[in-house]
Amino acid sequence: MNIEDYLSKVSGYFSPKVIGEVNDVYVKVAKIKGEDIPWHNHKNEDEAFFILKGELLFEEEGKDSFKMSEGDFYVVKRGVNHRVSSTEECQIMLIENKSTAHTGEVKSPVTKSVEEQLK
């Protein structure tokens, strides 16, 4: 699998797509642009972000926001409120438990079910 080839077929922003699985974990890719993701957390799961291309603004409740660039890796611990945004297109890889809900318990217009992420 070539991740760049796969990402070229991902048309929507904030719409993670599962590209593989390892045991009880999904490996996903997504494109981020704009500020559509609401503040949310994952009560029982950590979430890993790896920046493939572009820059991502990362915000965590109670901390200063920071920018992530190509090659950066960050793990959000379970229960920590967070959100991401990007002024230009940013391509990311996510590593999450299969039980991880896209925007936690928060529902928004961009929230995708696991079934939608598997398509």
N, C-alpha and C positions, 0 to 999 in steps of 0.2 A: 504494500500500500504506500502510495506517495501522498503525504498529508496535504501538500500544496494543490495537487490535482483534486483531492477530495474537497478542499475548501473552495476551489473555484466553482463547485457545484452547489455550494450553500448560498442561497439567495437572500434570506432574511436575517436581520440583525436581532440579537438577543434570542436566538433560536438554536440552542445546543443540539448537536446531532451525535449520536453514539457511533463511534468508529471501531470500538473493540471492547472486550471485557477480559478482566483478569480476576478469577475467583469471584468474589462478591462486589467487585468494583467495575464501574464503567469508565472508559476513556472517551471523552467527548471533545469536539471542536465547535467553535462558535465565532461569529463575527460580531463585534461590538461597535456601535456608533450612536451617539446621542446619550440621553440621560433617562432612558425609559425604565430601567430596573429600579423597583422600589427598595427602600430599606427593608431588610429581612435577615433572618438567621436560620440555621439548620440546627434544631434542638439537640439532635443525637449524632450528628455527623460532622467531621472535619471536611473541608473542601480545598483542593489544591488547584492553583492557577499557574499556568506556564505561558508566557507571552511568546508567540511565534513570530508576529510581525506587528509593528506599530507601537503605540503607547496607550496605556490604560491608566485612568485615574482611579485609585482605590481609596475608599473611605470606610473607616471602621469607627463605630461609636466610641467616643472617649479618647480617640487618638487623632493626631494630625493626619490629614490626607497625604498620600504620596503617589508618585508616578512610577509605573512599571514600564520597562522597555524590553525590546526583543531579547530573549534569553533569560529574563528574570523569572523567578519561581517564588511563590508565596503560598503558605497554608493558613487558611482562616480556621480557627478553632471552633468547635461546636458551641452553639449558643451566642456567638458574637454577632451583633447586628452589623451589617455591611451593605455596600452597594458599589457598583462600578459604572464608569462612563468613559466616553472617548469622543473628542471633537472630530477626529478623522478615523477611518476604519482601522480597527485593531483586531487581529486574529489571535485566538487563544486556544489552549488545550486545558480541559478541566479533568480532574481525576476525583471521582465521587463514588461513595457507596451506591449500590443499586437502589437503595431506599431513599436517597436524597431527593427531596422535592425541589423543583427548579427555583422557586422563590419562597421556600419554606412554607409557612402557614399563610403567608400573604398572597392574595390573589390579585392579579392585575391584567391588563390587556395583553401583556407580553408573556405571561406565565404559560409554560408548555408542560403538558403531562409527560410522563415517561414514555407512553405509547407514541406521542408525537415526536419525541426525541429519537425513537428507534426507527422511524420511517426514513 
